[in-house]
Amino acid sequence: MTAPRPTNRDIRDEIRDYWSDRAASFDADPGHRIADGAEMAAWTALFQKHLGAARGRKLLDLASGTGEIARLCNQMGFDVTGLDWAEPMLARARNKLPDVTFVQADAERTMLPSDSMDVIVTRHLVWTLVDPAAAFVEWRRVLAPGGMLLLIDGDFVTPSWLVRLLGVRSSTGQGTAARHQRILGQVYFAQGTRANRVAELLAEAGFVDIRIDTRLGRIHRAQAREMGWRKSLLRLSEHRYAIRASKHVATRSGA
């Protein structure tokens, strides 16, 4: 029997390939695409609430996918750079936003200069992180002193009591669902990405002024107009949140 060839592939390669294969249909999913009108207004309000006015600040959109959050932030007036690990996602983002810079890199190892960004944002990335503690240290390194991080994520693993009661299941295809489960079993938050634990890791990485916001109802209501009842029910019952944090401003007497 021939022994299998050794390989350097790891879970990060699996994650990159998974999202690369989903790029073609990504914007067809209302949960990923931001619809113009009420949903775009709801997302804009959330970002303004936590980040304030853009004022041309340099913003890094981590795991930018097809560029929906980059599009939002560009419209708000930020100087946006998008970063993603999957080239097929980037191709669509570049086509959508030709005036925005997009780079291919691992969000956990950005390779970007230290103190180079005023704001970092990311949507639905944290649950996929292999080593969130190291990733958060990396993001803090890239932020300028006084810079801000805004992440939007959720626990997509632990079913709510309502979902258990009604027996609602995801409508994701079996093949995609199987790949998703294989990846989920290898990432740090395999048991669910709870906001309090994310906040603890951010604090350990040196972030300050950490605030958890679970009031995303305006976004959920806007998305429900684009979704069927099944997905709307799942979305409303999940533990979803935004977390804002800051990089400490060094003083002459302290780090």
SEMI-823867 format. One record per residue (C-alpha): residue in three letters; x, y, z. Coordinates in nm, 4 decimals. Layout:
BEGIN
{rec "ALA" {X Y Z}} ...
END
This chain:
BEGIN
{rec "MET" {0.0000 0.0000 0.0000}} {rec "THR" {0.1434 0.3372 -0.1010}} {rec "ALA" {0.1911 0.5788 0.1858}} {rec "PRO" {0.0166 0.9152 0.1458}} {rec "ARG" {0.2378 1.1983 0.0312}} {rec "PRO" {0.3365 1.4444 0.3018}} {rec "THR" {0.1671 1.7830 0.2717}} {rec "ASN" {0.2157 2.1296 0.4131}} {rec "ARG" {-0.1586 2.2040 0.3964}} {rec "ASP" {-0.3202 2.3049 0.7215}} {rec "ILE" {-0.6552 2.4347 0.8444}} {rec "ARG" {-0.5822 2.7835 0.7111}} {rec "ASP" {-0.5556 2.6392 0.3606}} {rec "GLU" {-0.8873 2.4612 0.4112}} {rec "ILE" {-1.0500 2.7862 0.5208}} {rec "ARG" {-0.9085 2.9740 0.2208}} {rec "ASP" {-1.0295 2.7076 -0.0231}} {rec "TYR" {-1.3736 2.6889 0.1376}} {rec "TRP" {-1.4362 3.0609 0.0920}} {rec "SER" {-1.2770 3.0606 -0.2528}} {rec "ASP" {-1.5297 2.8000 -0.3642}} {rec "ARG" {-1.8165 3.0040 -0.2202}} {rec "ALA" {-1.7138 3.3308 -0.3867}} {rec "ALA" {-1.9248 3.2887 -0.7017}} {rec "SER" {-2.2518 3.2713 -0.5080}} {rec "PHE" {-2.1544 3.4773 -0.2039}} {rec "ASP" {-2.3397 3.7966 -0.2970}} {rec "ALA" {-2.6576 3.6011 -0.3712}} {rec "ASP" {-2.6947 3.5342 0.0023}} {rec "PRO" {-2.8785 3.8160 0.1846}} {rec "GLY" {-2.6826 3.7309 0.4973}} {rec "HIS" {-2.3635 3.8368 0.3204}} {rec "ARG" {-2.4742 4.0976 0.0688}} {rec "ILE" {-2.5835 4.4307 0.2155}} {rec "ALA" {-2.8981 4.5442 0.0375}} {rec "ASP" {-2.9192 4.9110 -0.0532}} {rec "GLY" {-3.1790 5.1060 0.1382}} {rec "ALA" {-3.2874 5.0009 0.4872}} {rec "GLU" {-3.0139 4.7432 0.5456}} {rec "MET" {-2.7313 4.9688 0.4271}} {rec "ALA" {-2.8696 5.2463 0.6476}} {rec "ALA" {-2.8811 5.0099 0.9473}} {rec "TRP" {-2.5211 4.8987 0.9008}} {rec "THR" {-2.4086 5.2590 0.8516}} {rec "ALA" {-2.5780 5.3612 1.1761}} {rec "LEU" {-2.4008 5.0813 1.3665}} {rec "PHE" {-2.0600 5.1810 1.2289}} {rec "GLN" {-2.1178 5.5504 1.2995}} {rec "LYS" {-2.2300 5.4661 1.6532}} {rec "HIS" {-1.9029 5.2912 1.7347}} {rec "LEU" {-1.6502 5.4603 1.5048}} {rec "GLY" {-1.7838 5.8134 1.4697}} {rec "ALA" {-1.7343 6.0213 1.1572}} {rec "ALA" {-1.4936 5.8763 0.8996}} {rec "ARG" {-1.2878 6.1914 0.8357}} {rec "GLY" {-1.0760 6.0072 0.5808}} {rec "ARG" {-0.9175 5.7782 0.8408}} {rec "LYS" {-0.7257 5.4747 0.7156}} {rec "LEU" {-0.9459 5.1679 0.7605}} {rec "LEU" {-0.8570 4.8012 0.7165}} {rec "ASP" {-1.1442 4.5661 0.6329}} {rec "LEU" {-1.0223 4.2215 0.7386}} {rec "ALA" {-1.1655 3.9170 0.5591}} {rec "SER" {-1.3306 4.1600 0.3183}} {rec "GLY" {-1.4820 3.8867 0.0992}} {rec "THR" {-1.6559 4.0386 -0.2012}} {rec "GLY" {-1.6188 4.3868 -0.0546}} {rec "GLU" {-1.9566 4.4582 0.1043}} {rec "ILE" {-1.8187 4.6058 0.4277}} {rec "ALA" {-1.5490 4.7830 0.2252}} {rec "ARG" {-1.8268 4.9324 0.0124}} {rec "LEU" {-2.0077 5.0520 0.3228}} {rec "CYS" {-1.6953 5.2074 0.4748}} {rec "ASN" {-1.5901 5.3644 0.1457}} {rec "GLN" {-1.9318 5.5318 0.1193}} {rec "MET" {-1.8914 5.6600 0.4748}} {rec "GLY" {-1.5680 5.8372 0.3784}} {rec "PHE" {-1.2958 5.6108 0.5157}} {rec "ASP" {-0.9730 5.5477 0.3240}} {rec "VAL" {-1.0322 5.1745 0.2838}} {rec "THR" {-0.7951 4.8826 0.2333}} {rec "GLY" {-0.9509 4.5371 0.2058}} {rec "LEU" {-0.7674 4.2163 0.2943}} {rec "ASP" {-0.8767 3.8611 0.2235}} {rec "TRP" {-0.7158 3.5178 0.1967}} {rec "ALA" {-0.9299 3.4016 -0.0990}} {rec "GLU" {-0.8353 3.5394 -0.4409}} {rec "PRO" {-1.1767 3.4651 -0.5999}} {rec "MET" {-1.3361 3.6836 -0.3316}} {rec "LEU" {-1.0858 3.9598 -0.4005}} {rec "ALA" {-1.1518 3.9458 -0.7740}} {rec "ARG" {-1.5174 4.0246 -0.7118}} {rec "ALA" {-1.4339 4.2945 -0.4609}} {rec "ARG" {-1.1951 4.4648 -0.7021}} {rec "ASN" {-1.4535 4.4538 -0.9774}} {rec "LYS" {-1.7115 4.6053 -0.7420}} {rec "LEU" {-1.4794 4.8723 -0.5990}} {rec "PRO" {-1.2033 4.9561 -0.8512}} {rec "ASP" {-1.0886 5.2582 -0.6488}} {rec "VAL" {-1.0315 5.0591 -0.3280}} {rec "THR" {-0.7046 4.8761 -0.2564}} {rec "PHE" {-0.7425 4.5035 -0.1908}} {rec "VAL" {-0.4571 4.2759 -0.0828}} {rec "GLN" {-0.4341 3.9002 -0.0441}} {rec "ALA" {-0.3116 3.7857 0.2963}} {rec "ASP" {-0.4078 3.5805 0.5996}} {rec "ALA" {-0.6079 3.7920 0.8454}} {rec "GLU" {-0.4148 3.6285 1.1291}} {rec "ARG" {-0.0803 3.7267 0.9701}} {rec "THR" {-0.1477 4.0457 0.7780}} {rec "MET" {0.2139 4.1378 0.6899}} {rec "LEU" {0.1097 4.5044 0.7123}} {rec "PRO" {0.3273 4.7740 0.8742}} {rec "SER" {0.2903 4.8478 1.2425}} {rec "ASP" {0.0809 5.1504 1.3449}} {rec "SER" {-0.0440 5.1853 0.9859}} {rec "MET" {-0.4237 5.1839 1.0289}} {rec "ASP" {-0.6582 5.4089 1.2235}} {rec "VAL" {-0.9472 5.1624 1.2187}} {rec "ILE" {-0.9824 4.7863 1.1712}} {rec "VAL" {-1.3240 4.6339 1.1015}} {rec "THR" {-1.4292 4.2789 1.0364}} {rec "ARG" {-1.7597 4.0965 0.9954}} {rec "HIS" {-1.8015 3.7237 1.0644}} {rec "LEU" {-1.4286 3.6492 1.0750}} {rec "VAL" {-1.3580 3.5824 1.4429}} {rec "TRP" {-1.5458 3.2500 1.4525}} {rec "THR" {-1.3041 3.1136 1.1872}} {rec "LEU" {-0.9806 3.2129 1.3617}} {rec "VAL" {-0.7352 2.9344 1.4335}} {rec "ASP" {-0.5425 3.1372 1.6930}} {rec "PRO" {-0.7497 3.4397 1.7977}} {rec "ALA" {-0.5101 3.5404 2.0750}} {rec "ALA" {-0.2269 3.5795 1.8244}} {rec "ALA" {-0.4580 3.7404 1.5692}} {rec "PHE" {-0.5712 4.0059 1.8167}} {rec "VAL" {-0.2095 4.0869 1.9029}} {rec "GLU" {-0.1414 4.1208 1.5308}} {rec "TRP" {-0.4388 4.3533 1.4796}} {rec "ARG" {-0.3302 4.5692 1.7721}} {rec "ARG" {0.0179 4.5916 1.6187}} {rec "VAL" {-0.1259 4.7180 1.2884}} {rec "LEU" {-0.3440 4.9810 1.4580}} {rec "ALA" {-0.2005 5.3257 1.5250}} {rec "PRO" {-0.2061 5.4445 1.8888}} {rec "GLY" {-0.5613 5.5452 1.9688}} {rec "GLY" {-0.6888 5.3341 1.6785}} {rec "MET" {-1.0171 5.1485 1.6965}} {rec "LEU" {-1.1267 4.7920 1.6270}} {rec "LEU" {-1.4877 4.7053 1.5439}} {rec "LEU" {-1.5791 4.3412 1.4964}} {rec "ILE" {-1.9194 4.1963 1.4224}} {rec "ASP" {-1.9637 3.8279 1.4873}} {rec "GLY" {-2.1781 3.5685 1.6580}} {rec "ASP" {-2.2168 3.2214 1.8002}} {rec "PHE" {-2.3315 3.0222 1.4981}} {rec "VAL" {-2.2898 2.6893 1.6774}} {rec "THR" {-2.5034 2.6956 1.9914}} {rec "PRO" {-2.8751 2.6756 1.9008}} {rec "SER" {-3.1133 2.9011 2.0914}} {rec "TRP" {-3.4039 2.7552 2.2877}} {rec "LEU" {-3.6376 2.8686 2.0092}} {rec "VAL" {-3.4416 2.6871 1.7409}} {rec "ARG" {-3.4314 2.3705 1.9543}} {rec "LEU" {-3.8035 2.3953 2.0224}} {rec "LEU" {-3.9025 2.4363 1.6588}} {rec "GLY" {-3.6364 2.2074 1.5158}} {rec "VAL" {-3.5265 2.4638 1.2591}} {rec "ARG" {-3.2333 2.3476 1.0515}} {rec "SER" {-2.9914 2.5309 0.8274}} {rec "SER" {-3.0773 2.5179 0.4580}} {rec "THR" {-2.7108 2.4905 0.3573}} {rec "GLY" {-2.6387 2.2111 0.1103}} {rec "GLN" {-2.5009 1.8860 0.2482}} {rec "GLY" {-2.1614 1.9115 0.0784}} {rec "THR" {-2.1025 2.2676 0.1923}} {rec "ALA" {-2.2316 2.1877 0.5405}} {rec "ALA" {-1.9913 1.8939 0.5729}} {rec "ARG" {-1.6916 2.1096 0.4777}} {rec "HIS" {-1.8111 2.3764 0.7190}} {rec "GLN" {-1.8291 2.1222 1.0018}} {rec "ARG" {-1.4799 1.9883 0.9270}} {rec "ILE" {-1.3395 2.3390 0.9481}} {rec "LEU" {-1.5426 2.4296 1.2550}} {rec "GLY" {-1.4078 2.1292 1.4400}} {rec "GLN" {-1.0512 2.2613 1.4034}} {rec "VAL" {-1.0847 2.6302 1.4881}} {rec "TYR" {-1.0517 2.7855 1.8338}} {rec "PHE" {-1.4207 2.8681 1.8730}} {rec "ALA" {-1.5475 2.5233 1.7761}} {rec "GLN" {-1.7938 2.5353 2.0671}} {rec "GLY" {-1.9282 2.8800 1.9782}} {rec "THR" {-1.7980 3.2355 1.9617}} {rec "ARG" {-1.9396 3.4028 2.2713}} {rec "ALA" {-1.8956 3.7771 2.3060}} {rec "ASN" {-1.7588 3.7663 2.6614}} {rec "ARG" {-1.4815 3.5256 2.5641}} {rec "VAL" {-1.3866 3.7359 2.2630}} {rec "ALA" {-1.3722 4.0424 2.4883}} {rec "GLU" {-1.1474 3.8572 2.7347}} {rec "LEU" {-0.9027 3.7663 2.4574}} {rec "LEU" {-0.9023 4.1242 2.3303}} {rec "ALA" {-0.8148 4.2469 2.6786}} {rec "GLU" {-0.5347 3.9900 2.7065}} {rec "ALA" {-0.4006 4.1165 2.3728}} {rec "GLY" {-0.3763 4.4686 2.5151}} {rec "PHE" {-0.6946 4.6313 2.3864}} {rec "VAL" {-0.8741 4.8788 2.6110}} {rec "ASP" {-1.2194 5.0407 2.6303}} {rec "ILE" {-1.3834 4.7165 2.5186}} {rec "ARG" {-1.7593 4.7438 2.4695}} {rec "ILE" {-2.0049 4.4697 2.3687}} {rec "ASP" {-2.3163 4.5716 2.1772}} {rec "THR" {-2.5902 4.3130 2.1196}} {rec "ARG" {-2.8489 4.5650 1.9990}} {rec "LEU" {-2.8472 4.4711 1.6312}} {rec "GLY" {-3.2243 4.4587 1.5908}} {rec "ARG" {-3.2368 4.7294 1.3227}} {rec "ILE" {-3.0019 4.5262 1.1033}} {rec "HIS" {-3.1939 4.2043 1.1659}} {rec "ARG" {-3.5253 4.3658 1.0775}} {rec "ALA" {-3.3827 4.5053 0.7540}} {rec "GLN" {-3.2319 4.1676 0.6597}} {rec "ALA" {-3.5624 3.9899 0.7270}} {rec "ARG" {-3.7073 4.1656 0.4236}} {rec "GLU" {-3.4553 3.9827 0.2045}} {rec "MET" {-3.4680 3.6429 0.3776}} {rec "GLY" {-3.7246 3.3674 0.3992}} {rec "TRP" {-3.8878 3.2873 0.7316}} {rec "ARG" {-3.6464 3.0023 0.8083}} {rec "LYS" {-3.3280 3.2025 0.7801}} {rec "SER" {-3.4868 3.5065 0.9461}} {rec "LEU" {-3.5760 3.2906 1.2449}} {rec "LEU" {-3.2234 3.1549 1.2694}} {rec "ARG" {-3.0732 3.5012 1.2382}} {rec "LEU" {-3.2945 3.6594 1.5043}} {rec "SER" {-3.2395 3.3822 1.7579}} {rec "GLU" {-2.8590 3.3638 1.7314}} {rec "HIS" {-2.6173 3.5296 1.9715}} {rec "ARG" {-2.4859 3.8099 1.7487}} {rec "TYR" {-2.2953 4.1159 1.8590}} {rec "ALA" {-2.0572 4.3973 1.7801}} {rec "ILE" {-1.7468 4.4595 1.9906}} {rec "ARG" {-1.5556 4.7854 1.9840}} {rec "ALA" {-1.2086 4.8165 2.1334}} {rec "SER" {-0.9205 5.0627 2.1206}} {rec "LYS" {-0.5431 5.0597 2.1180}} {rec "HIS" {-0.4011 5.2414 2.4160}} {rec "VAL" {-0.2335 5.5746 2.3493}} {rec "ALA" {0.1198 5.5587 2.4851}} {rec "THR" {0.2357 5.8333 2.7225}} {rec "ARG" {0.5850 5.9489 2.8061}} {rec "SER" {0.5780 5.7550 3.1310}} {rec "GLY" {0.4031 5.4409 3.0044}} {rec "ALA" {0.3828 5.1966 2.7149}} 
END
